[in-house]
């Protein structure tokens, strides 16, 4: 009997630990900011939340920014380019997921941090913004306003299909995965913690299944 009680206690503890360690991000976890706004907005004022998706479209560039800051985390999500007729655009498809944005950094288009680039033919690139830098393949990336470090391989699915992204950030080492393949990696990043944003850059895009969890090792 003691063994059963002890096992049940351990199982309950582990389940509770997992609940704390992992979180699915919903509308309540974000605020919106757009190029034409002067203040933060409610997420639903700028973008559409429906059927378990975040649908970003419209004429004005902007983002959804997490209210919380994160350190040593794994972020996973899915995205697809919106190909519905009413959302068609001639612009080159362009978006991104930013992370390690300093909690005290003012809202602007675009903030300081690191971006997982989502863009035609360059999905998986690092974009280091506002003097953030790191080492890629052992070489220090030169600091600048917006510096690109190209992906290692191409692995984006055709337009309209869902793609999966995983970003792991641990004490300055960062790995970016696209559809299960490692597409970029860096070490000694100068941005090691901060907020997360989903960027809208005039290309209609959908996001879903956004989950973040704490990690204790690379």
C-alpha positions in Angstrom: 0.0 0.0 0.0 2.8 2.4 0.9 4.5 1.8 -2.5 1.2 2.6 -4.3 0.7 5.8 -2.4 4.4 6.8 -2.9 4.1 6.1 -6.7 0.9 8.1 -7.0 2.5 11.0 -5.2 5.6 10.9 -7.5 3.3 10.7 -10.6 1.2 13.6 -9.4 4.4 15.7 -8.7 5.8 14.9 -12.2 2.5 15.9 -13.9 2.3 19.1 -12.0 6.0 19.8 -12.9 5.2 19.3 -16.5 2.3 21.7 -16.3 4.5 24.4 -14.9 7.3 23.7 -17.4 5.2 23.8 -20.5 2.5 26.3 -21.7 0.4 26.7 -24.8 0.2 30.4 -25.6 -3.2 31.9 -26.1 -4.7 35.3 -26.9 -4.3 36.3 -23.2 -0.5 35.9 -23.4 0.0 38.6 -26.1 -0.4 42.2 -26.8 -0.5 43.7 -30.3 1.6 46.6 -31.7 1.4 48.0 -35.2 3.4 50.5 -37.2 0.6 53.0 -37.2 -0.2 52.7 -33.5 1.2 54.7 -30.6 0.1 52.3 -27.9 -0.3 48.6 -27.3 -3.5 47.0 -28.4 -5.6 44.0 -27.5 -4.6 41.1 -29.8 -8.0 40.8 -31.3 -8.0 44.5 -32.3 -5.2 43.8 -34.7 -5.4 40.2 -35.7 -7.9 37.3 -35.9 -8.1 34.5 -33.4 -10.3 31.7 -34.7 -10.4 27.9 -35.0 -7.3 27.5 -32.9 -5.3 29.8 -35.2 -3.9 33.3 -35.1 -4.5 34.8 -38.6 -2.4 37.8 -39.3 -3.3 40.0 -42.3 -4.0 43.6 -43.2 -2.3 46.7 -44.6 -0.1 47.6 -41.6 3.0 45.8 -40.4 3.1 44.8 -36.7 3.5 42.0 -34.3 2.0 40.1 -31.4 4.4 40.4 -28.4 4.4 38.0 -25.4 3.7 39.7 -22.1 6.2 37.5 -20.4 9.9 37.2 -20.7 11.6 33.7 -21.1 15.1 32.3 -20.6 16.4 28.8 -21.4 13.4 27.7 -23.4 12.1 25.6 -26.3 9.5 27.3 -28.5 7.5 25.3 -31.0 4.8 26.4 -33.4 3.3 25.8 -36.8 2.8 28.4 -39.6 1.5 28.5 -43.1 1.1 31.2 -45.7 -2.5 32.1 -46.2 -3.4 31.4 -49.8 -7.1 32.3 -49.7 -8.2 34.5 -52.7 -9.2 37.4 -50.5 -5.7 37.5 -48.9 -3.7 37.3 -52.1 -0.8 39.7 -52.3 1.9 40.5 -54.8 4.4 41.1 -52.1 7.2 38.6 -51.5 6.1 36.4 -48.6 7.8 37.6 -45.5 7.3 37.1 -41.7 9.3 35.9 -38.7 9.4 34.8 -35.1 11.5 36.9 -32.8 12.8 36.0 -29.4 15.1 37.1 -26.6 13.7 40.6 -27.0 14.7 42.6 -23.9 11.8 43.0 -21.5 12.4 46.7 -21.1 12.9 47.4 -24.8 10.4 50.0 -26.2 7.8 48.8 -28.8 9.0 49.6 -32.3 9.0 48.1 -35.8 11.3 46.1 -35.4 12.7 45.5 -31.8 16.0 44.3 -30.6 16.5 40.6 -30.5 16.9 37.5 -32.7 14.6 36.5 -35.5 13.8 33.1 -37.1 13.3 34.4 -40.6 10.2 33.2 -42.4 10.5 34.3 -46.0 10.5 33.0 -49.5 13.8 31.0 -50.1 15.3 32.2 -46.8 13.2 30.5 -44.1 15.5 29.5 -41.3 17.9 32.4 -41.5 19.0 34.2 -38.3 18.3 37.9 -38.3 20.3 39.7 -35.5 18.7 43.1 -34.8 20.0 46.2 -33.0 23.6 45.1 -32.3 22.8 41.6 -31.1 25.5 39.2 -32.3 26.7 35.6 -31.9 29.1 33.0 -33.3 27.9 30.9 -36.3 30.2 28.1 -37.4 32.8 29.5 -34.9 32.9 32.9 -36.5 31.6 36.0 -34.8 28.7 37.7 -36.7 29.4 41.4 -37.0 27.1 43.6 -35.0 24.7 45.9 -36.9 21.2 47.2 -37.1 20.0 44.1 -39.0 22.4 41.3 -39.8 21.5 38.1 -41.6 23.2 34.7 -41.1 22.0 32.3 -43.7 20.3 29.0 -43.0 22.3 25.8 -43.5 19.7 24.0 -45.6 16.3 24.6 -47.3 13.4 22.7 -45.8 10.2 24.8 -46.2 7.0 23.2 -47.5 5.0 24.5 -50.5 2.7 27.5 -50.0 -0.5 26.7 -48.1 1.0 23.7 -46.2 1.7 23.8 -42.5 5.4 24.1 -41.4 6.7 23.3 -38.0 9.3 25.4 -36.2 11.3 24.6 -33.1 13.6 27.2 -31.5 15.9 26.2 -28.5 17.7 28.9 -26.6 20.0 27.9 -23.7 22.6 30.2 -22.2 23.5 31.8 -25.6 23.4 28.6 -27.6 20.5 28.6 -30.1 19.3 26.0 -32.5 16.6 26.6 -35.1 14.6 23.6 -36.6 12.3 23.7 -39.6 10.1 20.6 -40.2 12.3 18.4 -38.1 15.7 19.5 -39.6 18.3 21.7 -38.0 18.6 24.7 -40.3 20.7 27.1 -38.2 22.7 27.2 -35.0 24.8 29.7 -33.1 26.7 30.0 -29.8 27.6 32.9 -27.5 24.6 34.9 -28.5 24.5 38.3 -26.7 20.7 38.1 -26.3 20.0 35.2 -23.9 16.5 36.0 -22.6 13.4 38.1 -23.3 10.0 38.3 -24.9 8.7 36.5 -28.1 7.0 38.1 -31.0 5.1 36.8 -34.1 5.8 39.3 -36.9 3.4 40.4 -39.6 5.2 42.0 -42.6 2.3 42.5 -45.2 2.2 38.8 -46.0 -1.0 37.0 -44.7 0.1 34.2 -42.4 -1.5 31.8 -39.9 0.1 30.4 -36.7 -1.1 27.6 -34.4 0.0 25.2 -31.7 2.3 27.7 -30.0 4.0 26.0 -27.0 6.8 27.1 -24.9 8.6 25.1 -22.2 11.6 25.6 -19.9 14.7 23.6 -20.6 17.5 22.8 -18.2 20.2 21.8 -20.8 21.0 22.2 -24.5 
